Amino acid sequence: MPCLAITGASSGIGYATAKRFYEAGYSVINLSRRTCDIAGVINITCDLTDPDFIINIESDLSASMEDAETICLVHNAARLAHDTIAEVSAPDLRSVYEINLVAPAVLNRTLLPTMNAGSSILYVGSTLGEKAVPGSFSYVTSKHATIGMMRASCQDLAGSGVHTACINPGFTDTEMLRDHIPADVMPEIAQMSAYGRLIDPAEIANALFFAAQNPVINGSVINANLGQIER
Ligand SMILES: NC(=O)c1ccc[n+]([C@@H]2O[C@H](COP(=O)([O-])OP(=O)(O)OC[C@H]3O[C@@H](n4cnc5c(N)ncnc54)[C@H](OP(=O)(O)O)[C@@H]3O)[C@@H](O)[C@H]2O)c1
């Protein structure tokens, strides 16, 4: 059976992705602090900002993937903080980089030995991986690095039969967006796509499912933003 190992499937895009893959016959393993409540999903609780998170979960993770024919590893969990160049502290910056960058690298290293040809490593990036807005310094820099990590992964994995891609969502209707954008500004945000609405997390899940199935997109940055309108 193919296996999806995903970070942050307790809500939002991760939840929708867990559902999409589970319904397609994958076993699904979620790594996050809260659980994913989809029946049948295996939850391995962890805090990805903890530099030693892998020590506590490594044996459970390996055991849960023992029979996987192929693995799709999706790096989805992330932290979006309000910060700027002038005020960001080193500990806060490290904490964002820990979950957004270091945890994916650690999970790659841990799972690669068990990833057979046909497996994939998918990164959930952001439109802010290729441009910047004010007030999201740590997030913008980390999402730029996510694209770099995906490209480096592609080069290092050449010949392995494991492919990779980075899906960059636009404004998607999730907790992260609702926590970041005041409710009265949300209608204006929805108008920033060519379709005049927010993206449903299930649409990003579909893009991730497509990327897992199609190694021809190896090394690609895929924008999934309904056509973001630039101002
Ligand atoms: N929503 C958007 O508009 C948008 C746009 C561009 C990119 N994205 C990207 O999409 C991805 C998913 O975000 P989302 O919008 O679906 O947000 P979300 O609904 O808030 O989900 C974030 C997930 O990350 C997990 N997470 C957060 N901190 C964690 C930690 N310390 N340890 C382990 N897991 C942690 C959360 O699980 P727990 O709280 O249970 O730990 C949750 O499952 C992120 O990479 C985000 O940057 C989102």
The ligand as a Tripos MOL2 file, in Angstrom:
@<TRIPOS>MOLECULE
LIG
   48    52     1     0     0
SMALL
NO_CHARGES

@<TRIPOS>ATOM
      1 N1         -3.7040   29.3680    4.1170 N.am      1 LIG1
      2 C1         -3.0360   30.0700    3.2160 C.2       1 LIG1
      3 O1         -3.5350   31.0870    2.6990 O.2       1 LIG1
      4 C2         -1.6620   29.6360    2.7910 C.ar      1 LIG1
      5 C3         -1.0560   30.3430    1.7510 C.ar      1 LIG1
      6 C4          0.2080   29.9550    1.3350 C.ar      1 LIG1
      7 C5          0.8310   28.8830    1.9320 C.ar      1 LIG1
      8 N2          0.2090   28.2180    2.9490 N.ar      1 LIG1
      9 C6          0.9520   27.0960    3.5360 C.3       1 LIG1
     10 O2          0.1090   25.9710    3.6880 O.3       1 LIG1
     11 C7          0.6100   25.1460    4.7450 C.3       1 LIG1
     12 C8         -0.5320   24.7360    5.6380 C.3       1 LIG1
     13 O3         -1.0960   25.8730    6.2480 O.3       1 LIG1
     14 P1         -2.6560   26.0500    6.5080 P.3       1 LIG1
     15 O4         -3.0510   27.3080    5.8460 O.co2     1 LIG1
     16 O5         -3.3780   24.7930    6.1940 O.co2     1 LIG1
     17 O6         -2.6470   26.3640    8.0710 O.3       1 LIG1
     18 P2         -3.3450   25.7010    9.3200 P.3       1 LIG1
     19 O7         -4.7680   25.3030    9.0320 O.co2     1 LIG1
     20 O8         -3.1150   26.6630   10.4290 O.co2     1 LIG1
     21 O9         -2.5090   24.3730    9.5490 O.3       1 LIG1
     22 C9         -1.1820   24.4180    9.9940 C.3       1 LIG1
     23 C10        -0.7800   23.0210   10.4140 C.3       1 LIG1
     24 O10         0.5840   23.0960   10.8700 O.3       1 LIG1
     25 C11         0.6770   22.4080   12.0990 C.3       1 LIG1
     26 N3          1.6610   22.9870   12.9750 N.ar      1 LIG1
     27 C12         1.7900   24.2920   13.3260 C.ar      1 LIG1
     28 N4          2.7680   24.4350   14.2470 N.ar      1 LIG1
     29 C13         3.2470   23.1690   14.4850 C.ar      1 LIG1
     30 C14         4.2560   22.6570   15.3340 C.ar      1 LIG1
     31 N5          4.9600   23.4570   16.1560 N.pl3     1 LIG1
     32 N6          4.5000   21.3230   15.3260 N.ar      1 LIG1
     33 C15         3.7830   20.5060   14.5230 C.ar      1 LIG1
     34 N7          2.8280   20.9370   13.6810 N.ar      1 LIG1
     35 C16         2.5520   22.2580   13.6800 C.ar      1 LIG1
     36 C17        -0.6940   22.5730   12.7430 C.3       1 LIG1
     37 O11        -0.9080   21.4910   13.6200 O.3       1 LIG1
     38 P3         -0.9680   21.6100   15.2280 P.3       1 LIG1
     39 O12        -1.4550   22.9900   15.5510 O.co2     1 LIG1
     40 O13        -1.9200   20.5300   15.5840 O.co2     1 LIG1
     41 O14         0.4220   21.3360   15.6910 O.co2     1 LIG1
     42 C18        -1.6320   22.5040   11.5480 C.3       1 LIG1
     43 O15        -2.0230   21.1800   11.3040 O.3       1 LIG1
     44 C19         1.7120   25.9540    5.4190 C.3       1 LIG1
     45 O16         2.9690   25.5220    4.9440 O.3       1 LIG1
     46 C20         1.4500   27.3650    4.9410 C.3       1 LIG1
     47 O17         2.6200   28.1560    4.9490 O.3       1 LIG1
     48 C21        -1.0080   28.5720    3.3840 C.ar      1 LIG1
@<TRIPOS>BOND
     1     1     2 1
     2     2     3 2
     3     2     4 1
     4     4     5 ar
     5     4    48 ar
     6     5     6 ar
     7     6     7 ar
     8     7     8 ar
     9     8     9 1
    10     8    48 ar
    11     9    10 1
    12     9    46 1
    13    10    11 1
    14    11    12 1
    15    11    44 1
    16    12    13 1
    17    13    14 1
    18    14    15 2
    19    14    16 1
    20    14    17 1
    21    17    18 1
    22    18    19 2
    23    18    20 1
    24    18    21 1
    25    21    22 1
    26    22    23 1
    27    23    24 1
    28    23    42 1
    29    24    25 1
    30    25    26 1
    31    25    36 1
    32    26    27 ar
    33    26    35 ar
    34    27    28 ar
    35    28    29 ar
    36    29    30 ar
    37    29    35 ar
    38    30    31 1
    39    30    32 ar
    40    32    33 ar
    41    33    34 ar
    42    34    35 ar
    43    36    37 1
    44    36    42 1
    45    37    38 1
    46    38    39 2
    47    38    40 1
    48    38    41 1
    49    42    43 1
    50    44    45 1
    51    44    46 1
    52    46    47 1
@<TRIPOS>SUBSTRUCTURE
     1 LIG1         1 GROUP 0 **** ****
